[in-house]
Amino acid sequence: MTAAALSLATDHDHGADGVPVRRSRAERQAIVLDTAERLFAARSSRSVGMDELVRETGLGKMTVYRLFKSKDELVGAYLARKAATVLASIDADLMRLEGDPRAALLAVVDIVERDVTRAGFRGCPFTNVSSEYDDPTHPARSAAADYKFELHARLERLADQLLPGAGEDLAAQVHLVIDGMYLSGGLLGPDGPASHGRQLAERLVDSATATV
């Protein structure tokens, strides 16, 4: 590996004892994004400045800015990573329930229910963060829209398996239930209307398939 390539793959920062610590680019990215997630979840992305974030990472300022050229880019990357994590969890359940589209569709709602009823839940991060930025081309808005699109595509695929050629309405209805659970759970808590979301989704599924 050339010296230039090595400098891109690794970097040095200092640990608590002042000794230089050699970390890969992926490790440094994870530190920055983990720190961003903690700070953004506690307050909001707009209220967290880059100087504070850099301090909290324990990395050098140049190190952080080599990874993310701007705060906007960092916020978009934070949501993109969160989307990948959520979708991977959903996909694992869909693979486990392959061949049973009804159970798979409701499993997506179950994942949301577990999220909105956990301690400290403050609402859907994709909605919360993207709503802080007016520009529709902002990386946060783009990442949130991409996540919603990917989620809907999965719902629609499962609904189409239940109702061949006619699953679009059911997918949209279940998606609206999910969005409502996130909103209600964040504002009214886990014992509010969000706790009835799964039951409502099940009724929608059973009603739609009863006429098939």
Protein Blocks (a to p, Z undefined) as FASTA:
>chain_A
ZZklmmmmpccdddfkopacdddfklmmmmmmmmmmmmmmmmcmklpcfklmmmmnopaf
klmmmmpmbfklmmmmmmmmmmmmmmmmmmmmmmmmgoilmlmmmmmmmmmmmmmmpghi
abjfklmmmmmpmblkbmklmmmmmmmmmmmmmmmmmmmmmmghilmmmmmmmmmmmmmm
mmmmmmnojklmmlmmmmmmmmmmmmmmmmZZ
